[in-house]
């Protein structure tokens, strides 16, 4: 991991998601933000996604049974919980954390649905290998050019990231010639989804003075695509993160589209894209 920080934004109430080891969480309710004797570690600094980092720390500790995700005036933290107490509720929404129990019964790449009592697939695109069985995205045939899988700094100066956010590889659009204003590259989903709400989390980098547009859409059947999130123009050198509620069904396609700006200072990159089979926390 690099030492660069990232900034997080939420289009809906959310916490950062995903992880190097895909672990299972399920929402257990709200708990008071006040000090809890059963909390044995509070974490405020994260080398990558908060949910991922905290979940992995919990899974690696046999005493840890839950992760609390807390947000106080934009300051995010997580707490690792050793024992679980009953009836931890509060009516003051400004002083609550969301508790997620860690379930270890599904193994790598699966999420346990406590309501349906079944393991569900967790889709992860980290671009670390050319072939990714867990990835739910592929290159579209309905665009102007393809995304590049890459490691390290992009070839053009003053645009693109200095390296991956997670691991060594990421995907980006190369904005140099022969690309022109308005050329687009799409990643589209290649899975059949259940009729339910998912959470998509993603890192993105939009460094460059003439950066174009990055957007996340869904399209159901032949309907017009619906834009759930869009960002334009340069966003600095840092990696940023986004988490989105995405209502999907067996006829829905996810589209991640990058559009080239007015000149080559327009590289756009994405990394560690995860689709959770739950609503965003």
CORKA-V484081 format. One record per helix or strand of 2 or more residues. SS is the DSSP state (h for helix, s for strand). FROM is the first residue (numbers start at 1). TO is the last residue. If there is no record, write none. Layout:
((SS/FROM/TO) (SS/FROM/TO))
This chain:
((s/6/10) (s/24/32) (s/39/43) (h/50/59) (s/66/72) (s/75/81) (h/93/95) (s/96/103) (s/110/113) (s/118/121) (s/123/125) (s/137/139) (s/148/151) (s/169/173) (s/184/189) (s/196/205) (s/213/220) (s/226/232) (s/239/248) (s/252/259) (s/268/276))
